[in-house]
């Protein structure tokens, strides 16, 4: 019985070790020669958008493309390129969408103005909906409807007597 329990405990230990190696393999390590390059790397991966996740920057995303782009940014920094050159390269390759704050120009109007247009349309729709509800409730009765209502009230009151 001792042999089986030792075997099971060793098996569980090896199983946990195998899972931990998967977790460790996902950690990226980048070595920089100075603090300025490291800060430049951190700034760039926080300013560039993950093209797969779309709502995360490269620093926060675990997508394969984000990992590749982080490696590319790292290599470009190591080769001595400036932040402007790296951003220009990424924009040329992936478009303005790769930027978390795209520039205000003809191709990006929809990104900047779109949310406000949708908000304005929603407010207009809400006002029209509320106004239509009020007019339905406040609708005036025609003379014929008033006459029918009066007759119904009289017939109900005469039945009670």
FIKOLZA-1660 file (N, C-alpha, C; in steps of 0.1 Angstrom, whole numbers, plus 5000, padded with zeros to 4 digits):
% residues 161
   i   px   py   pz ch aa at
   1 5008 4988 5000  A  X  N
   1 5000 5000 5000  A  X CA
   1 5009 5013 5000  A  X  C
   2 5020 5012 5007  A  X  N
   2 5029 5023 5007  A  X CA
   2 5035 5026 4993  A  X  C
   3 5037 5016 4986  A  X  N
   3 5043 5017 4973  A  X CA
   3 5033 5024 4964  A  X  C
   4 5021 5021 4965  A  X  N
   4 5010 5027 4956  A  X CA
   4 5009 5042 4960  A  X  C
   5 5009 5045 4973  A  X  N
   5 5007 5059 4977  A  X CA
   5 5019 5067 4973  A  X  C
   6 5031 5062 4973  A  X  N
   6 5043 5069 4969  A  X CA
   6 5043 5071 4954  A  X  C
   7 5038 5061 4947  A  X  N
   7 5037 5062 4932  A  X CA
   7 5027 5073 4928  A  X  C
   8 5016 5073 4935  A  X  N
   8 5005 5083 4932  A  X CA
   8 5010 5097 4936  A  X  C
   9 5017 5099 4947  A  X  N
   9 5022 5112 4951  A  X CA
   9 5033 5117 4941  A  X  C
  10 5041 5108 4936  A  X  N
  10 5052 5112 4926  A  X CA
  10 5045 5115 4913  A  X  C
  11 5035 5107 4909  A  X  N
  11 5028 5110 4897  A  X CA
  11 5021 5124 4897  A  X  C
  12 5015 5127 4908  A  X  N
  12 5008 5140 4910  A  X CA
  12 5019 5151 4909  A  X  C
  13 5030 5149 4916  A  X  N
  13 5041 5159 4916  A  X CA
  13 5046 5162 4902  A  X  C
  14 5048 5151 4894  A  X  N
  14 5053 5152 4880  A  X CA
  14 5042 5159 4872  A  X  C
  15 5030 5156 4874  A  X  N
  15 5019 5162 4867  A  X CA
  15 5018 5177 4869  A  X  C
  16 5020 5181 4882  A  X  N
  16 5020 5196 4884  A  X CA
  16 5032 5203 4878  A  X  C
  17 5044 5196 4878  A  X  N
  17 5055 5201 4872  A  X CA
  17 5053 5203 4857  A  X  C
  18 5047 5194 4851  A  X  N
  18 5044 5195 4836  A  X CA
  18 5035 5207 4833  A  X  C
  19 5025 5210 4842  A  X  N
  19 5017 5221 4840  A  X CA
  19 5024 5234 4842  A  X  C
  20 5033 5234 4852  A  X  N
  20 5041 5247 4855  A  X CA
  20 5050 5251 4843  A  X  C
  21 5055 5241 4836  A  X  N
  21 5064 5244 4825  A  X CA
  21 5056 5251 4814  A  X  C
  22 5043 5248 4812  A  X  N
  22 5035 5254 4802  A  X CA
  22 5033 5269 4806  A  X  C
  23 5031 5271 4818  A  X  N
  23 5029 5285 4823  A  X CA
  23 5042 5293 4822  A  X  C
  24 5053 5287 4825  A  X  N
  24 5066 5294 4824  A  X CA
  24 5069 5297 4810  A  X  C
  25 5066 5288 4801  A  X  N
  25 5070 5290 4787  A  X CA
  25 5063 5302 4780  A  X  C
  26 5051 5307 4786  A  X  N
  26 5044 5318 4781  A  X CA
  26 5050 5332 4785  A  X  C
  27 5060 5332 4794  A  X  N
  27 5065 5345 4799  A  X CA
  27 5076 5349 4789  A  X  C
  28 5075 5361 4784  A  X  N
  28 5086 5367 4775  A  X CA
  28 5096 5374 4783  A  X  C
  29 5108 5372 4780  A  X  N
  29 5119 5379 4787  A  X CA
  29 5127 5387 4776  A  X  C
  30 5128 5400 4778  A  X  N
  30 5135 5409 4769  A  X CA
  30 5146 5416 4777  A  X  C
  31 5158 5415 4773  A  X  N
  31 5169 5421 4780  A  X CA
  31 5173 5434 4771  A  X  C
  32 5174 5445 4779  A  X  N
  32 5178 5457 4772  A  X CA
  32 5191 5462 4778  A  X  C
  33 5198 5469 4769  A  X  N
  33 5212 5474 4773  A  X CA
  33 5211 5487 4782  A  X  C
  34 5199 5494 4782  A  X  N
  34 5198 5505 4790  A  X CA
  34 5183 5507 4794  A  X  C
  35 5180 5516 4803  A  X  N
  35 5167 5518 4808  A  X CA
  35 5158 5526 4798  A  X  C
  36 5165 5534 4789  A  X  N
  36 5157 5542 4779  A  X CA
  36 5151 5532 4769  A  X  C
  37 5158 5522 4765  A  X  N
  37 5153 5512 4755  A  X CA
  37 5141 5504 4762  A  X  C
  38 5143 5501 4774  A  X  N
  38 5132 5493 4781  A  X CA
  38 5120 5502 4782  A  X  C
  39 5122 5515 4786  A  X  N
  39 5110 5524 4787  A  X CA
  39 5104 5526 4773  A  X  C
  40 5112 5527 4763  A  X  N
  40 5107 5529 4749  A  X CA
  40 5098 5516 4745  A  X  C
  41 5103 5505 4749  A  X  N
  41 5096 5492 4746  A  X CA
  41 5082 5492 4753  A  X  C
  42 5082 5495 4766  A  X  N
  42 5070 5495 4774  A  X CA
  42 5060 5505 4768  A  X  C
  43 5065 5517 4765  A  X  N
  43 5056 5527 4760  A  X CA
  43 5050 5523 4746  A  X  C
  44 5058 5517 4738  A  X  N
  44 5053 5513 4724  A  X CA
  44 5043 5502 4725  A  X  C
  45 5045 5492 4734  A  X  N
  45 5036 5481 4734  A  X CA
  45 5023 5485 4741  A  X  C
  46 5024 5496 4749  A  X  N
  46 5011 5501 4755  A  X CA
  46 5003 5510 4745  A  X  C
  47 5010 5515 4735  A  X  N
  47 5004 5524 4726  A  X CA
  47 4998 5517 4713  A  X  C
  48 5004 5505 4711  A  X  N
  48 5000 5498 4699  A  X CA
  48 4989 5488 4702  A  X  C
  49 4979 5487 4694  A  X  N
  49 4967 5478 4696  A  X CA
  49 4970 5464 4691  A  X  C
  50 4965 5454 4698  A  X  N
  50 4965 5440 4693  A  X CA
  50 4954 5439 4682  A  X  C
  51 4958 5435 4671  A  X  N
  51 4949 5434 4659  A  X CA
  51 4940 5422 4660  A  X  C
  52 4943 5413 4669  A  X  N
  52 4934 5401 4671  A  X CA
  52 4923 5405 4681  A  X  C
  53 4928 5410 4693  A  X  N
  53 4919 5413 4704  A  X CA
  53 4911 5425 4702  A  X  C
  54 4917 5435 4696  A  X  N
  54 4912 5448 4692  A  X CA
  54 4908 5457 4704  A  X  C
  55 4906 5452 4716  A  X  N
  55 4903 5460 4727  A  X CA
  55 4914 5460 4737  A  X  C
  56 4925 5454 4733  A  X  N
  56 4937 5453 4742  A  X CA
  56 4949 5458 4735  A  X  C
  57 4959 5464 4743  A  X  N
  57 4971 5468 4737  A  X CA
  57 4981 5455 4736  A  X  C
  58 4992 5457 4730  A  X  N
  58 5001 5446 4728  A  X CA
  58 5006 5441 4741  A  X  C
  59 5007 5450 4751  A  X  N
  59 5013 5446 4764  A  X CA
  59 5003 5436 4771  A  X  C
  60 4990 5438 4770  A  X  N
  60 4980 5430 4777  A  X CA
  60 4976 5418 4770  A  X  C
  61 4978 5417 4757  A  X  N
  61 4973 5406 4749  A  X CA
  61 4982 5394 4749  A  X  C
  62 4976 5382 4749  A  X  N
  62 4984 5369 4748  A  X CA
  62 4982 5363 4735  A  X  C
  63 4976 5369 4725  A  X  N
  63 4975 5364 4712  A  X CA
  63 4988 5362 4705  A  X  C
  64 4989 5352 4697  A  X  N
  64 5002 5349 4690  A  X CA
  64 5007 5361 4682  A  X  C
  65 4997 5368 4675  A  X  N
  65 5001 5380 4667  A  X CA
  65 5007 5390 4676  A  X  C
  66 5001 5392 4688  A  X  N
  66 5006 5402 4698  A  X CA
  66 5020 5398 4702  A  X  C
  67 5023 5386 4705  A  X  N
  67 5036 5381 4708  A  X CA
  67 5046 5384 4697  A  X  C
  68 5042 5381 4685  A  X  N
  68 5051 5384 4673  A  X CA
  68 5054 5399 4672  A  X  C
  69 5043 5407 4674  A  X  N
  69 5045 5421 4673  A  X CA
  69 5054 5427 4684  A  X  C
  70 5053 5421 4696  A  X  N
  70 5062 5425 4707  A  X CA
  70 5076 5422 4704  A  X  C
  71 5078 5410 4698  A  X  N
  71 5092 5405 4694  A  X CA
  71 5097 5415 4683  A  X  C
  72 5089 5418 4674  A  X  N
  72 5093 5427 4663  A  X CA
  72 5097 5441 4669  A  X  C
  73 5088 5446 4678  A  X  N
  73 5092 5459 4684  A  X CA
  73 5105 5458 4691  A  X  C
  74 5107 5447 4698  A  X  N
  74 5119 5445 4706  A  X CA
  74 5131 5445 4696  A  X  C
  75 5130 5438 4685  A  X  N
  75 5141 5437 4676  A  X CA
  75 5144 5451 4669  A  X  C
  76 5133 5458 4667  A  X  N
  76 5135 5472 4661  A  X CA
  76 5142 5481 4671  A  X  C
  77 5139 5480 4683  A  X  N
  77 5145 5488 4693  A  X CA
  77 5160 5484 4695  A  X  C
  78 5162 5471 4695  A  X  N
  78 5176 5467 4696  A  X CA
  78 5185 5471 4684  A  X  C
  79 5178 5473 4672  A  X  N
  79 5185 5477 4660  A  X CA
  79 5187 5493 4660  A  X  C
  80 5182 5499 4670  A  X  N
  80 5184 5514 4671  A  X CA
  80 5173 5523 4665  A  X  C
  81 5162 5517 4661  A  X  N
  81 5152 5526 4655  A  X CA
  81 5144 5534 4666  A  X  C
  82 5140 5546 4662  A  X  N
  82 5133 5554 4671  A  X CA
  82 5118 5550 4672  A  X  C
  83 5111 5555 4682  A  X  N
  83 5097 5552 4684  A  X CA
  83 5089 5556 4672  A  X  C
  84 5092 5568 4666  A  X  N
  84 5085 5573 4655  A  X CA
  84 5087 5564 4643  A  X  C
  85 5099 5559 4641  A  X  N
  85 5101 5549 4630  A  X CA
  85 5094 5536 4632  A  X  C
  86 5093 5531 4644  A  X  N
  86 5086 5519 4647  A  X CA
  86 5071 5520 4645  A  X  C
  87 5066 5531 4650  A  X  N
  87 5052 5534 4648  A  X CA
  87 5048 5536 4633  A  X  C
  88 5057 5543 4626  A  X  N
  88 5055 5545 4611  A  X CA
  88 5055 5531 4604  A  X  C
  89 5064 5522 4608  A  X  N
  89 5065 5509 4602  A  X CA
  89 5052 5501 4605  A  X  C
  90 5047 5502 4617  A  X  N
  90 5035 5494 4621  A  X CA
  90 5023 5500 4614  A  X  C
  91 5022 5513 4612  A  X  N
  91 5011 5519 4605  A  X CA
  91 5011 5515 4590  A  X  C
  92 5023 5516 4585  A  X  N
  92 5025 5512 4570  A  X CA
  92 5021 5498 4568  A  X  C
  93 5024 5489 4578  A  X  N
  93 5021 5475 4576  A  X CA
  93 5007 5471 4579  A  X  C
  94 5001 5477 4590  A  X  N
  94 4988 5473 4595  A  X CA
  94 4977 5484 4594  A  X  C
  95 4981 5496 4591  A  X  N
  95 4971 5507 4590  A  X CA
  95 4970 5514 4603  A  X  C
  96 4962 5525 4603  A  X  N
  96 4960 5533 4615  A  X CA
  96 4953 5525 4626  A  X  C
  97 4946 5514 4623  A  X  N
  97 4939 5507 4634  A  X CA
  97 4949 5501 4644  A  X  C
  98 4961 5500 4641  A  X  N
  98 4971 5494 4650  A  X CA
  98 4974 5504 4662  A  X  C
  99 4970 5517 4659  A  X  N
  99 4973 5527 4670  A  X CA
  99 4961 5528 4679  A  X  C
 100 4963 5528 4692  A  X  N
 100 4952 5530 4701  A  X CA
 100 4946 5544 4700  A  X  C
 101 4953 5554 4696  A  X  N
 101 4948 5567 4693  A  X CA
 101 4951 5571 4679  A  X  C
 102 4943 5566 4670  A  X  N
 102 4946 5569 4655  A  X CA
 102 4944 5584 4653  A  X  C
 103 4952 5589 4643  A  X  N
 103 4951 5603 4639  A  X CA
 103 4938 5607 4633  A  X  C
 104 4934 5619 4635  A  X  N
 104 4921 5624 4630  A  X CA
 104 4923 5628 4615  A  X  C
 105 4920 5619 4606  A  X  N
 105 4921 5622 4592  A  X CA
 105 4909 5615 4584  A  X  C
 106 4908 5617 4571  A  X  N
 106 4897 5612 4564  A  X CA
 106 4894 5597 4566  A  X  C
 107 4905 5589 4566  A  X  N
 107 4903 5574 4568  A  X CA
 107 4898 5571 4582  A  X  C
 108 4900 5579 4592  A  X  N
 108 4897 5576 4606  A  X CA
 108 4885 5584 4611  A  X  C
 109 4878 5591 4603  A  X  N
 109 4867 5599 4608  A  X CA
 109 4857 5590 4615  A  X  C
 110 4854 5579 4609  A  X  N
 110 4844 5570 4615  A  X CA
 110 4848 5565 4629  A  X  C
 111 4861 5563 4631  A  X  N
 111 4866 5559 4645  A  X CA
 111 4864 5570 4655  A  X  C
 112 4865 5583 4651  A  X  N
 112 4864 5594 4660  A  X CA
 112 4850 5599 4661  A  X  C
 113 4843 5600 4650  A  X  N
 113 4829 5606 4651  A  X CA
 113 4818 5595 4653  A  X  C
 114 4821 5583 4649  A  X  N
 114 4811 5572 4649  A  X CA
 114 4804 5571 4662  A  X  C
 115 4811 5570 4674  A  X  N
 115 4804 5568 4686  A  X CA
 115 4794 5580 4689  A  X  C
 116 4798 5592 4686  A  X  N
 116 4790 5604 4688  A  X CA
 116 4777 5603 4679  A  X  C
 117 4779 5599 4667  A  X  N
 117 4767 5598 4658  A  X CA
 117 4758 5587 4663  A  X  C
 118 4763 5576 4668  A  X  N
 118 4754 5566 4673  A  X CA
 118 4747 5571 4686  A  X  C
 119 4754 5578 4694  A  X  N
 119 4748 5584 4706  A  X CA
 119 4737 5594 4702  A  X  C
 120 4739 5602 4693  A  X  N
 120 4730 5612 4688  A  X CA
 120 4717 5605 4683  A  X  C
 121 4719 5595 4674  A  X  N
 121 4708 5587 4669  A  X CA
 121 4700 5581 4680  A  X  C
 122 4706 5575 4690  A  X  N
 122 4699 5569 4701  A  X CA
 122 4691 5579 4708  A  X  C
 123 4696 5591 4711  A  X  N
 123 4689 5601 4718  A  X CA
 123 4677 5606 4710  A  X  C
 124 4679 5608 4697  A  X  N
 124 4668 5612 4688  A  X CA
 124 4657 5601 4688  A  X  C
 125 4661 5589 4687  A  X  N
 125 4651 5578 4687  A  X CA
 125 4643 5577 4700  A  X  C
 126 4650 5580 4711  A  X  N
 126 4644 5580 4724  A  X CA
 126 4634 5591 4725  A  X  C
 127 4637 5603 4721  A  X  N
 127 4628 5614 4721  A  X CA
 127 4616 5611 4712  A  X  C
 128 4618 5606 4700  A  X  N
 128 4606 5603 4691  A  X CA
 128 4598 5593 4697  A  X  C
 129 4604 5582 4703  A  X  N
 129 4596 5572 4710  A  X CA
 129 4588 5577 4721  A  X  C
 130 4594 5585 4730  A  X  N
 130 4586 5591 4741  A  X CA
 130 4575 5600 4736  A  X  C
 131 4578 5608 4726  A  X  N
 131 4568 5617 4721  A  X CA
 131 4556 5610 4715  A  X  C
 132 4559 5599 4708  A  X  N
 132 4548 5591 4702  A  X CA
 132 4539 5584 4713  A  X  C
 133 4546 5580 4724  A  X  N
 133 4538 5574 4735  A  X CA
 133 4529 5585 4742  A  X  C
 134 4534 5597 4743  A  X  N
 134 4526 5608 4749  A  X CA
 134 4514 5611 4740  A  X  C
 135 4516 5612 4727  A  X  N
 135 4505 5616 4718  A  X CA
 135 4495 5605 4718  A  X  C
 136 4498 5592 4719  A  X  N
 136 4489 5582 4719  A  X CA
 136 4480 5582 4731  A  X  C
 137 4486 5586 4743  A  X  N
 137 4478 5587 4755  A  X CA
 137 4469 5599 4755  A  X  C
 138 4474 5610 4750  A  X  N
 138 4467 5623 4750  A  X CA
 138 4457 5625 4738  A  X  C
 139 4455 5615 4731  A  X  N
 139 4447 5616 4719  A  X CA
 139 4432 5620 4723  A  X  C
 140 4427 5630 4716  A  X  N
 140 4414 5635 4718  A  X CA
 140 4403 5626 4713  A  X  C
 141 4392 5625 4720  A  X  N
 141 4381 5617 4716  A  X CA
 141 4373 5625 4705  A  X  C
 142 4368 5617 4695  A  X  N
 142 4359 5624 4686  A  X CA
 142 4345 5626 4692  A  X  C
 143 4337 5634 4686  A  X  N
 143 4323 5636 4691  A  X CA
 143 4315 5623 4692  A  X  C
 144 4317 5615 4682  A  X  N
 144 4310 5602 4681  A  X CA
 144 4314 5593 4693  A  X  C
 145 4327 5593 4696  A  X  N
 145 4332 5584 4707  A  X CA
 145 4327 5590 4720  A  X  C
 146 4326 5603 4722  A  X  N
 146 4321 5609 4734  A  X CA
 146 4306 5605 4736  A  X  C
 147 4299 5605 4725  A  X  N
 147 4285 5602 4725  A  X CA
 147 4283 5587 4729  A  X  C
 148 4291 5578 4724  A  X  N
 148 4290 5564 4727  A  X CA
 148 4294 5562 4742  A  X  C
 149 4304 5569 4747  A  X  N
 149 4308 5567 4761  A  X CA
 149 4297 5572 4770  A  X  C
 150 4290 5583 4766  A  X  N
 150 4279 5588 4774  A  X CA
 150 4268 5578 4775  A  X  C
 151 4265 5572 4764  A  X  N
 151 4254 5562 4763  A  X CA
 151 4257 5550 4772  A  X  C
 152 4270 5546 4771  A  X  N
 152 4274 5534 4779  A  X CA
 152 4273 5537 4794  A  X  C
 153 4277 5549 4798  A  X  N
 153 4277 5553 4812  A  X CA
 153 4262 5554 4817  A  X  C
 154 4253 5559 4809  A  X  N
 154 4239 5560 4812  A  X CA
 154 4233 5546 4813  A  X  C
 155 4237 5537 4804  A  X  N
 155 4231 5524 4805  A  X CA
 155 4236 5516 4817  A  X  C
 156 4248 5518 4821  A  X  N
 156 4253 5511 4832  A  X CA
 156 4247 5517 4845  A  X  C
 157 4245 5530 4846  A  X  N
 157 4239 5536 4858  A  X CA
 157 4224 5533 4859  A  X  C
 158 4217 5531 4847  A  X  N
 158 4203 5527 4848  A  X CA
 158 4202 5513 4851  A  X  C
 159 4211 5504 4848  A  X  N
 159 4210 5490 4852  A  X CA
 159 4212 5488 4867  A  X  C
 160 4220 5497 4873  A  X  N
 160 4222 5496 4888  A  X CA
 160 4210 5500 4896  A  X  C
 161 4202 5509 4890  A  X  N
 161 4190 5514 4897  A  X CA
 161 4179 5504 4896  A  X  C
% end
